[in-house]
């Protein structure tokens, strides 16, 4: 699994979760989009760090 496929799966799961929170009134649509983007950005950094650590020197 590469980052592109992992990112798409994560994006779908985050959007489903954010949609549930929006429907309950906990988040607004703007907050949901911002939170999804923030989590994806953090996940990208974690993925990058993991693969760089795993790579042979």
Rosetta blueprint (number, residue, H / E / L):
1 X L
2 X L
3 X H
4 X H
5 X H
6 X H
7 X H
8 X H
9 X H
10 X H
11 X H
12 X H
13 X H
14 X H
15 X H
16 X H
17 X H
18 X H
19 X H
20 X H
21 X H
22 X H
23 X H
24 X L
25 X L
26 X L
27 X L
28 X L
29 X H
30 X H
31 X H
32 X H
33 X H
34 X H
35 X H
36 X H
37 X H
38 X H
39 X H
40 X H
41 X H
42 X H
43 X H
44 X H
45 X H
46 X H
47 X H
48 X H
49 X H
50 X H
51 X H
52 X H
53 X H
54 X H
55 X L
56 X L
57 X L
